[in-house]
Amino acid sequence: MQQNRLLLIAIAVLAFAGCRREDKTPLNNDYTAAMDNSLAEGMFNDVLKQADDAAADGGLRGMMDGCIDTVRSIPT
C-alpha cells in the first residue's frame, strides 16, 4: 500500500512538472542572431588584436631565444 501511494505521488509530481506552459512570447530571431553575431565579432576582434600584438613583439620566436631553431629527425 505504501509503495502504491509513493508511486502515485511520484507520477503526480512528474505530471505537474512536465505539463508547464510555454512562454507566450516567441523569440525574436532577428534580434537573437544579431546579438550572437555581435558577440562572435567582438571575440574575433579580441583574438585578432592578441595575434597582432604577438606578431609585433616578435611572436613566439622572441620568447624562445634560448631554444634551437629546428629539430631534425634522423632515420634509424
Helices and strands as residue ranges (DSSP letters): H 2-18, H 29-56, H 59-63
